[in-house]
Amino acid sequence: MILTLDIRPEVQAELARQAAAQGRPLETYAAGILEEAAQLPSGAAPKANLIDIGESVRGLLSDEDIDRLFTRNRSTGRPVDLG
């Protein structure tokens, strides 16, 4: 659904600031606020996205911590027995 809203410029600026602080597009951030405000009945669970799911842990680990915890084997080759 597309919804067009007329809001004051200072409200738009604040929403844009909050969205940027979370690394989300303004439209996605504003839609999330509206969905929360709607308070859907418990039987109709809203769809979750990965950004919202990860919000509670955002910023807990630095990039260096993540690199140290989650590494991969960079070797693409496998040992070959030609004998």
The first five atom37 places (N, CA, C, CB, O) and aatype in JSON, in Angstrom:
{
  "aatype": [12, 9, 10, 16, 10, 3, 9, 1, 14, 6, 19, 5, 0, 6, 10, 0, 1, 5, 0, 0, 0, 5, 7, 1, 14, 10, 6, 16, 18, 0, 0, 7, 9, 10, 6, 6, 0, 0, 5, 10, 14, 15, 7, 0, 0, 14, 11, 0, 2, 10, 9, 3, 9, 7, 6, 15, 19, 1, 7, 10, 10, 15, 3, 6, 3, 9, 3, 1, 10, 13, 16, 1, 2, 1, 15, 16, 7, 1, 14, 19, 3, 10, 7],
  "atom_mask": [
    [1, 1, 1, 1, 1],
    [1, 1, 1, 1, 1],
    [1, 1, 1, 1, 1],
    [1, 1, 1, 1, 1],
    [1, 1, 1, 1, 1],
    [1, 1, 1, 1, 1],
    [1, 1, 1, 1, 1],
    [1, 1, 1, 1, 1],
    [1, 1, 1, 1, 1],
    [1, 1, 1, 1, 1],
    [1, 1, 1, 1, 1],
    [1, 1, 1, 1, 1],
    [1, 1, 1, 1, 1],
    [1, 1, 1, 1, 1],
    [1, 1, 1, 1, 1],
    [1, 1, 1, 1, 1],
    [1, 1, 1, 1, 1],
    [1, 1, 1, 1, 1],
    [1, 1, 1, 1, 1],
    [1, 1, 1, 1, 1],
    [1, 1, 1, 1, 1],
    [1, 1, 1, 1, 1],
    [1, 1, 1, 0, 1],
    [1, 1, 1, 1, 1],
    [1, 1, 1, 1, 1],
    [1, 1, 1, 1, 1],
    [1, 1, 1, 1, 1],
    [1, 1, 1, 1, 1],
    [1, 1, 1, 1, 1],
    [1, 1, 1, 1, 1],
    [1, 1, 1, 1, 1],
    [1, 1, 1, 0, 1],
    [1, 1, 1, 1, 1],
    [1, 1, 1, 1, 1],
    [1, 1, 1, 1, 1],
    [1, 1, 1, 1, 1],
    [1, 1, 1, 1, 1],
    [1, 1, 1, 1, 1],
    [1, 1, 1, 1, 1],
    [1, 1, 1, 1, 1],
    [1, 1, 1, 1, 1],
    [1, 1, 1, 1, 1],
    [1, 1, 1, 0, 1],
    [1, 1, 1, 1, 1],
    [1, 1, 1, 1, 1],
    [1, 1, 1, 1, 1],
    [1, 1, 1, 1, 1],
    [1, 1, 1, 1, 1],
    [1, 1, 1, 1, 1],
    [1, 1, 1, 1, 1],
    [1, 1, 1, 1, 1],
    [1, 1, 1, 1, 1],
    [1, 1, 1, 1, 1],
    [1, 1, 1, 0, 1],
    [1, 1, 1, 1, 1],
    [1, 1, 1, 1, 1],
    [1, 1, 1, 1, 1],
    [1, 1, 1, 1, 1],
    [1, 1, 1, 0, 1],
    [1, 1, 1, 1, 1],
    [1, 1, 1, 1, 1],
    [1, 1, 1, 1, 1],
    [1, 1, 1, 1, 1],
    [1, 1, 1, 1, 1],
    [1, 1, 1, 1, 1],
    [1, 1, 1, 1, 1],
    [1, 1, 1, 1, 1],
    [1, 1, 1, 1, 1],
    [1, 1, 1, 1, 1],
    [1, 1, 1, 1, 1],
    [1, 1, 1, 1, 1],
    [1, 1, 1, 1, 1],
    [1, 1, 1, 1, 1],
    [1, 1, 1, 1, 1],
    [1, 1, 1, 1, 1],
    [1, 1, 1, 1, 1],
    [1, 1, 1, 0, 1],
    [1, 1, 1, 1, 1],
    [1, 1, 1, 1, 1],
    [1, 1, 1, 1, 1],
    [1, 1, 1, 1, 1],
    [1, 1, 1, 1, 1],
    [1, 1, 1, 0, 1]
  ],
  "atom_positions": [
    [[0.85, -1.18, 0.0], [0.0, 0.0, 0.0], [0.88, 1.23, 0.0], [-0.96, 0.01, 1.22], [1.9, 1.27, 0.69]],
    [[0.51, 2.2, -0.76], [1.22, 3.47, -0.79], [0.36, 4.49, -0.04], [1.51, 3.93, -2.26], [-0.83, 4.63, -0.31]],
    [[0.99, 5.19, 0.89], [0.31, 6.19, 1.7], [1.12, 7.47, 1.62], [0.13, 5.7, 3.18], [2.33, 7.46, 1.85]],
    [[0.48, 8.57, 1.3], [1.15, 9.86, 1.22], [0.74, 10.69, 2.43], [0.82, 10.59, -0.11], [-0.44, 10.87, 2.7]],
    [[1.74, 11.2, 3.15], [1.49, 11.99, 4.34], [2.09, 13.38, 4.19], [2.05, 11.3, 5.6], [3.18, 13.52, 3.63]],
    [[1.39, 14.39, 4.67], [1.94, 15.74, 4.74], [2.37, 15.97, 6.17], [0.91, 16.82, 4.27], [1.53, 16.06, 7.07]],
    [[3.67, 16.07, 6.4], [4.19, 16.31, 7.75], [5.09, 17.54, 7.72], [4.97, 15.06, 8.28], [5.61, 17.93, 6.67]],
    [[5.26, 18.12, 8.89], [6.1, 19.31, 8.99], [7.55, 18.95, 8.64], [6.01, 19.93, 10.41], [7.99, 17.83, 8.9]],
    [[8.29, 19.88, 8.06], [9.68, 19.6, 7.68], [10.55, 19.16, 8.85], [10.29, 20.83, 7.06], [11.42, 18.31, 8.69]],
    [[10.31, 19.73, 10.02], [11.12, 19.35, 11.19], [10.83, 17.91, 11.63], [10.86, 20.31, 12.37], [11.72, 17.22, 12.14]],
    [[9.59, 17.45, 11.44], [9.24, 16.06, 11.75], [9.93, 15.14, 10.76], [7.71, 15.85, 11.72], [10.48, 14.1, 11.13]],
    [[9.89, 15.52, 9.49], [10.56, 14.72, 8.46], [12.06, 14.65, 8.75], [10.3, 15.31, 7.05], [12.66, 13.58, 8.62]],
    [[12.66, 15.76, 9.13], [14.1, 15.78, 9.42], [14.43, 14.87, 10.6], [14.56, 17.22, 9.71], [15.44, 14.16, 10.57]],
    [[13.6, 14.89, 11.63], [13.86, 14.05, 12.8], [13.68, 12.57, 12.45], [12.93, 14.43, 13.95], [14.48, 11.74, 12.88]],
    [[12.65, 12.25, 11.69], [12.47, 10.85, 11.26], [13.65, 10.39, 10.41], [11.16, 10.7, 10.47], [14.12, 9.27, 10.55]],
    [[14.12, 11.26, 9.53], [15.27, 10.92, 8.69], [16.51, 10.7, 9.55], [15.53, 12.04, 7.64], [17.29, 9.79, 9.28]],
    [[16.7, 11.52, 10.57], [17.85, 11.36, 11.47], [17.78, 10.03, 12.2], [17.91, 12.52, 12.48], [18.78, 9.31, 12.28]],
    [[16.6, 9.7, 12.73], [16.44, 8.43, 13.45], [16.63, 7.23, 12.53], [15.06, 8.37, 14.11], [17.25, 6.24, 12.91]],
    [[16.1, 7.33, 11.33], [16.26, 6.23, 10.36], [17.73, 6.04, 10.0], [15.44, 6.51, 9.08], [18.22, 4.91, 9.95]],
    [[18.45, 7.14, 9.77], [19.87, 7.06, 9.43], [20.67, 6.47, 10.58], [20.41, 8.44, 9.06], [21.63, 5.72, 10.37]],
    [[20.29, 6.82, 11.82], [21.0, 6.29, 12.98], [20.86, 4.77, 13.06], [20.47, 6.93, 14.27], [21.73, 4.1, 13.61]],
    [[19.79, 4.24, 12.52], [19.57, 2.79, 12.51], [19.99, 2.15, 11.2], [18.11, 2.48, 12.78], [19.87, 0.94, 11.02]],
    [[20.48, 2.97, 10.27], [20.91, 2.45, 8.98], [19.76, 1.94, 8.13], [0.0, 0.0, 0.0], [19.93, 1.0, 7.35]],
    [[18.61, 2.56, 8.27], [17.42, 2.12, 7.52], [16.92, 3.26, 6.64], [16.29, 1.66, 8.49], [17.09, 4.43, 6.99]],
    [[16.31, 2.93, 5.52], [15.7, 3.98, 4.7], [14.54, 4.64, 5.46], [15.19, 3.4, 3.35], [13.86, 3.99, 6.25]],
    [[14.33, 5.91, 5.21], [13.27, 6.66, 5.89], [11.92, 5.99, 5.71], [13.21, 8.08, 5.37], [11.15, 5.89, 6.67]],
    [[11.62, 5.53, 4.49], [10.31, 4.93, 4.22], [10.1, 3.67, 5.06], [10.18, 4.59, 2.73], [9.02, 3.46, 5.6]],
    [[11.13, 2.84, 5.17], [11.04, 1.6, 5.96], [10.87, 1.92, 7.44], [12.29, 0.74, 5.74], [10.07, 1.29, 8.13]],
    [[11.64, 2.89, 7.91], [11.56, 3.29, 9.31], [10.17, 3.82, 9.66], [12.62, 4.35, 9.62], [9.59, 3.44, 10.67]],
    [[9.64, 4.71, 8.81], [8.31, 5.29, 9.05], [7.23, 4.21, 8.99], [8.01, 6.41, 8.02], [6.3, 4.22, 9.8]],
    [[7.35, 3.29, 8.05], [6.37, 2.2, 7.97], [6.39, 1.36, 9.24], [6.65, 1.31, 6.75], [5.34, 0.93, 9.71]],
    [[7.57, 1.12, 9.79], [7.68, 0.37, 11.03], [6.99, 1.07, 12.19], [0.0, 0.0, 0.0], [6.33, 0.43, 13.01]],
    [[7.15, 2.39, 12.26], [6.48, 3.17, 13.31], [4.96, 3.03, 13.18], [6.89, 4.66, 13.24], [4.26, 2.84, 14.18]],
    [[4.46, 3.14, 11.96], [3.01, 3.02, 11.75], [2.51, 1.62, 12.1], [2.66, 3.36, 10.29], [1.44, 1.48, 12.68]],
    [[3.28, 0.59, 11.75], [2.88, -0.78, 12.07], [2.82, -0.99, 13.58], [3.84, -1.78, 11.44], [1.9, -1.64, 14.08]],
    [[3.8, -0.45, 14.3], [3.78, -0.56, 15.76], [2.58, 0.18, 16.35], [5.09, 0.0, 16.37], [1.95, -0.3, 17.28]],
    [[2.27, 1.34, 15.8], [1.15, 2.14, 16.29], [-0.19, 1.44, 16.05], [1.14, 3.51, 15.64], [-1.14, 1.64, 16.81]],
    [[-0.27, 0.64, 15.0], [-1.52, -0.05, 14.68], [-1.85, -1.12, 15.71], [-1.45, -0.67, 13.3], [-3.02, -1.47, 15.86]],
    [[-0.86, -1.65, 16.4], [-1.06, -2.69, 17.42], [-2.02, -3.78, 16.92], [-1.6, -2.07, 18.72], [-3.16, -3.88, 17.37]],
    [[-1.52, -4.57, 15.98], [-2.32, -5.64, 15.42], [-2.75, -6.64, 16.49], [-1.54, -6.36, 14.32], [-2.02, -6.86, 17.45]],
    [[-3.93, -7.23, 16.34], [-4.36, -8.26, 17.29], [-3.34, -9.39, 17.35], [-5.75, -8.81, 16.91], [-2.62, -9.64, 16.38]],
    [[-3.29, -10.08, 18.47], [-2.27, -11.11, 18.67], [-2.35, -12.23, 17.65], [-2.38, -11.68, 20.05], [-1.34, -12.87, 17.39]],
    [[-3.51, -12.5, 17.07], [-3.65, -13.56, 16.08], [-3.03, -13.21, 14.74], [0.0, 0.0, 0.0], [-2.74, -14.11, 13.95]],
    [[-2.82, -11.93, 14.47], [-2.26, -11.51, 13.19], [-0.84, -11.01, 13.42], [-3.14, -10.41, 12.51], [-0.62, -9.82, 13.66]],
    [[0.11, -11.91, 13.35], [1.51, -11.54, 13.6], [2.07, -10.81, 12.39], [2.35, -12.79, 13.92], [1.97, -11.3, 11.27]],
    [[2.68, -9.64, 12.62], [3.29, -8.93, 11.5], [4.52, -9.67, 11.0], [3.65, -7.49, 11.9], [5.16, -10.4, 11.75]],
    [[4.85, -9.48, 9.74], [6.04, -10.1, 9.18], [7.27, -9.43, 9.78], [6.05, -10.0, 7.64], [7.34, -8.21, 9.86]],
    [[8.23, -10.24, 10.18], [9.48, -9.7, 10.7], [10.51, -9.69, 9.59], [9.98, -10.53, 11.92], [10.51, -10.56, 8.71]],
    [[11.39, -8.7, 9.62], [12.49, -8.7, 8.68], [13.8, -8.77, 9.45], [12.45, -7.45, 7.76], [13.82, -8.53, 10.66]],
    [[14.87, -9.1, 8.77], [16.14, -9.3, 9.44], [16.64, -8.06, 10.16], [17.16, -9.77, 8.46], [17.28, -8.16, 11.2]],
    [[16.37, -6.9, 9.62], [16.81, -5.67, 10.27], [16.13, -5.53, 11.63], [16.49, -4.44, 9.39], [16.79, -5.22, 12.62]],
    [[14.82, -5.77, 11.69], [14.11, -5.67, 12.96], [14.54, -6.76, 13.93], [12.6, -5.75, 12.72], [14.67, -6.5, 15.13]],
    [[14.76, -7.96, 13.43], [15.17, -9.06, 14.3], [16.52, -8.78, 14.93], [15.22, -10.37, 13.51], [16.74, -9.07, 16.11]],
    [[17.43, -8.21, 14.16], [18.78, -7.95, 14.67], [18.92, -6.66, 15.45], [0.0, 0.0, 0.0], [19.99, -6.37, 15.97]],
    [[17.86, -5.88, 15.55], [17.93, -4.57, 16.2], [18.4, -4.67, 17.65], [16.57, -3.9, 16.15], [19.15, -3.81, 18.12]],
    [[17.98, -5.7, 18.37], [18.33, -5.79, 19.79], [19.81, -6.06, 20.02], [17.51, -6.88, 20.45], [20.3, -5.82, 21.12]],
    [[20.52, -6.55, 19.03], [21.94, -6.84, 19.2], [22.83, -5.9, 18.41], [22.23, -8.26, 18.8], [24.06, -6.04, 18.42]],
    [[22.24, -4.93, 17.72], [23.03, -3.99, 16.92], [24.02, -3.25, 17.82], [22.1, -2.99, 16.18], [23.65, -2.7, 18.86]],
    [[25.27, -3.24, 17.39], [26.29, -2.48, 18.1], [26.93, -3.2, 19.26], [0.0, 0.0, 0.0], [27.84, -2.66, 19.88]],
    [[26.5, -4.42, 19.58], [27.1, -5.13, 20.71], [28.5, -5.65, 20.39], [26.21, -6.29, 21.12], [29.33, -5.8, 21.29]],
    [[28.77, -5.94, 19.13], [30.08, -6.42, 18.71], [30.68, -5.46, 17.7], [29.98, -7.85, 18.12], [29.98, -4.9, 16.85]],
    [[31.99, -5.27, 17.81], [32.68, -4.44, 16.82], [32.96, -5.29, 15.58], [34.0, -3.85, 17.41], [32.81, -6.51, 15.61]],
    [[33.37, -4.64, 14.51], [33.72, -5.38, 13.3], [34.85, -6.36, 13.57], [34.12, -4.42, 12.18], [34.87, -7.46, 13.02]],
    [[35.8, -5.95, 14.41], [36.92, -6.83, 14.75], [36.43, -8.06, 15.52], [37.99, -6.07, 15.58], [36.9, -9.17, 15.28]],
    [[35.48, -7.86, 16.44], [34.93, -9.0, 17.19], [34.24, -9.98, 16.25], [33.93, -8.51, 18.26], [34.41, -11.19, 16.38]],
    [[33.49, -9.45, 15.31], [32.77, -10.31, 14.37], [33.76, -11.08, 13.5], [31.83, -9.48, 13.48], [33.59, -12.28, 13.27]],
    [[34.82, -10.39, 13.03], [35.84, -11.06, 12.22], [36.52, -12.17, 13.0], [36.87, -10.06, 11.72], [36.84, -13.22, 12.44]],
    [[36.76, -11.95, 14.28], [37.43, -12.95, 15.11], [36.51, -14.14, 15.4], [37.9, -12.31, 16.44], [36.97, -15.28, 15.42]],
    [[35.23, -13.89, 15.6], [34.3, -14.96, 15.94], [33.84, -15.78, 14.74], [33.1, -14.38, 16.62], [33.63, -16.98, 14.84]],
    [[33.7, -15.11, 13.6], [33.18, -15.78, 12.42], [34.21, -15.73, 11.3], [31.85, -15.13, 11.97], [34.3, -14.75, 10.56]],
    [[34.97, -16.78, 11.2], [35.97, -16.85, 10.14], [35.61, -18.0, 9.22], [37.39, -17.04, 10.72], [34.81, -18.87, 9.56]],
    [[36.21, -17.98, 8.06], [35.97, -19.06, 7.12], [37.3, -19.54, 6.58], [35.03, -18.62, 5.98], [38.3, -18.82, 6.63]],
    [[37.3, -20.74, 6.07], [38.48, -21.29, 5.45], [38.61, -20.68, 4.06], [38.42, -22.85, 5.38], [37.8, -20.96, 3.18]],
    [[39.62, -19.85, 3.86], [39.76, -19.15, 2.59], [40.34, -20.02, 1.49], [40.61, -17.94, 2.77], [40.4, -19.6, 0.33]],
    [[40.76, -21.22, 1.84], [41.32, -22.12, 0.84], [40.2, -22.72, -0.02], [42.14, -23.24, 1.52], [39.25, -23.3, 0.5]],
    [[40.33, -22.57, -1.33], [39.33, -23.15, -2.21], [39.77, -24.5, -2.75], [39.03, -22.2, -3.37], [38.99, -25.21, -3.39]],
    [[41.01, -24.85, -2.48], [41.52, -26.12, -2.98], [41.33, -27.25, -1.98], [0.0, 0.0, 0.0], [41.15, -27.03, -0.78]],
    [[41.39, -28.45, -2.49], [41.33, -29.64, -1.64], [42.55, -30.5, -1.92], [40.01, -30.45, -1.88], [43.08, -30.48, -3.03]],
    [[43.0, -31.25, -0.94], [44.15, -32.12, -1.19], [43.8, -33.17, -2.25], [44.61, -32.81, 0.13], [42.7, -33.73, -2.27]],
    [[44.75, -33.43, -3.11], [44.54, -34.39, -4.18], [45.62, -35.48, -4.07], [44.57, -33.68, -5.58], [46.81, -35.18, -3.99]],
    [[45.19, -36.71, -4.07], [46.11, -37.84, -4.04], [46.23, -38.38, -5.46], [45.62, -38.96, -3.04], [45.3, -39.0, -5.97]],
    [[47.38, -38.16, -6.1], [47.59, -38.61, -7.45], [48.29, -39.96, -7.49], [48.37, -37.58, -8.22], [48.65, -40.43, -8.57]],
    [[48.49, -40.57, -6.37], [49.25, -41.81, -6.31], [48.47, -42.99, -6.54], [0.0, 0.0, 0.0], [49.0, -44.1, -6.51]]
  ]
}
